[in-house]
Amino acid sequence: MDVISHWLWGMAATHGKIKGRFSGAMGIIPDLMAFLPVMIISFFTGNSNPRVDDTTTTEDFHPLSWEIYQWSHSSITVIICFLVTWWYLERYGTPKFVSRFYITQMSTRKQAFLIWLPWLLNIITDIPSHTAQFFPTPVFHPISNWKFDGTRWSEPSIWFTNLGILLTVWIVIIYIERRKKNLENLHTH
């Protein structure tokens, strides 16, 4: 899926609990981790990344991208990061720089869950929108090699379905927020 969609899904999943700039960023970090280092390497070496179209394969990219992608797109990685974060928050409390991203008070378990939810959502949405030919999502790496052979996210049926669902979700979020605000205004006047 495209990074803009990942950003917006991350924001939607944590809306009203975590500030959007944080959850949006967490939604795209798995992709940035896999592709940004190679883009930097390519810049300094003069090699260019391939143009992505229907014929592009994983092997067309620098092998480092796939190595990182396997870890950044694994639910096992997210589960471990969630557990470590929860443990840290329980033991040491929420660091000040992290507490700035929360909108409401919540348990440390919920804090840890919401931090990693956009990342997990990136993986979940990539499962059906990646093919075996082009960066299949290694959901259970390194425990299992299982990957789903989906349909490329650039395929119009997938792209427009994602766009439609994303727009619907955001319309509902905005509607609920406006309704809540109007009700609050009625009660204060």
Secondary structure, DSSP 8 states (H G I E B T S, - for coil): --HHHHHHHHHHHTTTTB-HHHHHHHHHHHHHHHHHHHHHHHHHH-------STT--GGGS-HHHHHHHHHHT-HHHHHHHHHHHHHHHHHH---HHHHTTBSS---HHHHHHHHHHHHHHHHHHHTTT--SSS----TTTTT---------TTSHHHHHHHHHHHHHHHHHHHHHHHHHHHHHHHHH-
